[in-house]
Amino acid sequence: MNHAKFFAAVASSLFGGRLTQPQVDGINALLAASASLPAAQVAYVFATAYHETAKTMQPIAEYGRGKGRSYGKPGRNGGQIPYGRGFVQTTWDANYERTDKELGLDGALVKNYNLLLTDTNMAAQAAVRGMVEGWYTGRKLANYFGARNDPVNARRIINGTDKAQMIAGYWSLIYKALLDAVDDAA
């Protein structure tokens, strides 16, 4: 892939013409974590992270930190509040526990949910593997990207259909940038 062409395209179409170094770092972490995936799936991971991180492309804490929601109270792992964290807003004790187990973290994440905020590579792995393997809702990237692409309904991988059309629009721009960058590198 021609990385310079890809970054220029997404900077222009999604970031007002300019990327910050933290945005570049987050995008690189997501690209590395999703390197084995088809372009359509990579684009959807990126589009989801773009939306869920409020365009920062860095793992962030959920706005409001779960206040007023059932997961906004101290949970079962040391009283940590299992509000959304990371590139895809991992929420609920069970999802932190599963992420810890699936990534082979031996309890490190269960002891400190904030690792999904401070370890960009861990957060990227959690986002990608969670979306590939269906950790969050049972739905997987392969359910929506394969013989045909369905970026609208792919939102169900993370969060029902909330903002599905908007994220599908981001996906279209990112997918085009990826395809153009791959074609250019060939």
N, C-alpha and C positions, 0 to 999 in steps of 0.2 A: 504494500500500500504506500502511496505517496502521502506521507504524514503531513507535509507542509501544505499540500493541496487540500487535504481533508480539514485541517485546522483552519485554513483560510476560509473555506466554504462555510463551516459551522460558525465561525466568528462573524461572518457577514450575515448569515441568515438567522442566527439565534441570539447573538451576543452584542448586537449593535456595532459590529466591526472590530471589536477588540476583546481579547481574552486576557484575564489576569493570570499570573503564575499559579495561584491555587486552583483556578479552573482547569488550566492545562494539566496540572498534576492529578486532579481528580479524573479527568477524561483519560489520561494515560493509565491510571489504575484500573478503570473500567474496561478499557481496550485490552489491557493485559489479561484481566480476569476472564474476558469473553473471547479471547483470541481463537479458540477452537470452534466457535459458533458461526453459523451462516450469517451473512451481512444483515439480513432482515431481522434476525434475533438480536444481533449486536445493536442495531439501530433502536430496537424497542427497549433494551436495557438502558441505553443512553437517554432516550426520550423520557422514560420513567424517572430516571435520576435527575434529569433536567427539571422536571416538574416537582418532584418530591423534595429537592434541595433548594427550591426557589431560585433556580438558575446559578447557584453558587458552585455546583459540581463538586462540592465537599460534603462529607457526612454532616448532617445537622440534627439538632433536637427538634422535635415536633413543636410547632408554635403552640403556646399555652400549656405544654408539657402534660397533656391529658386532663387538665382541669375540667371538672364537670362531666367527665366520662368515667365509665366503670373501671377502666384500666388506669385511671389517674390517681389511684390510691396506692399506698404501700403494698407491695406484693409479697410473695412467699420466699423470695431470695434475699434475705437480709434487709427486708423493708424497702428495697429499691422500688421506685415507681416505674412500671413497665410501659411508659409512654414511648412514642415513636422516636427511633434514633437511626442514623445511618443514611445510606443512599436511597433506601426504599421505605424508611420509617418502620423498622421492625418494632412491633407492639405486642404486648401480652407476655407474661412470664413463660408460657409454653413455647412461644416462638424464640425467645432468648435461649431457653433450654435446648431446643432443637438445633438452633444455629450453633451453639457451643458443641453439641454432640457431633453434628455433621461435619464441622470444620476441625474436629479433633482437638479442641482447646482445653480438654481436661479440667473443666470447671472455671477457667479463667473468665469467660464471659458471664457465666452465672454469678460469679462473685463481683463483677464490675461491668454492668450494662454499658457504661460510658466508653468501653473499648470500641464500640461501634461509632463513636464520635472521634476518638483520638487515633485510631489505627486505620488509615485510609485503605490500605491493602486488604485488611480483614473485612472492612465494610464493603469493599468491592466484591470480594469473594462471596460474602453473605448475599449480596444483591443478586449476583449472577447465578450462583448455585441455587438459591431460593427460587428464582424465576425458572430456571431450567428444570428443577426437580419438583416444583409445585409445593414448596414448604408452607406457603401462607394461606392458600385457599384450595389446594389440591389441583389447581389448574397450572399448566406448564406452557412455556414458550412454544413447544412443539405442537400444542393444541391449536395454535393460531398462526403459526408460520411454518410453511412447508410447501405443499402443492399449490396453495394460495395463501396470500397474506391478509390477515384480518386484524389490523392494528386497533380498530375500535373495540372489538370484543376482547382483545388481549388485556385490556384494563382489568378484567376479572382475575388475572393472575395476582394482583395486589389488592384491589379495592373496588370490587363491584363494577359499576359503570361511571363512577364519579370522575368527571372531567375527561371522559373517554375520547370525545371528538377532538378536544384541544390537544391531548397527548398524541393522538393519531396524526394530527397536523405536524407536530414536532417530528414524529417518526418519519413522515414523508420527506422532510427536509434533510434529516440525518441519513436516511437510507440513500437518497440521491447523492449526497456528499460522499458516502462510503463507496457506492458503485463507481462514481466518477474518479475517486482517488485510486481505486483498485484497477480500473481500466487504464488509467494514466501510468500506473506502475508496471503494467504488463508489457 
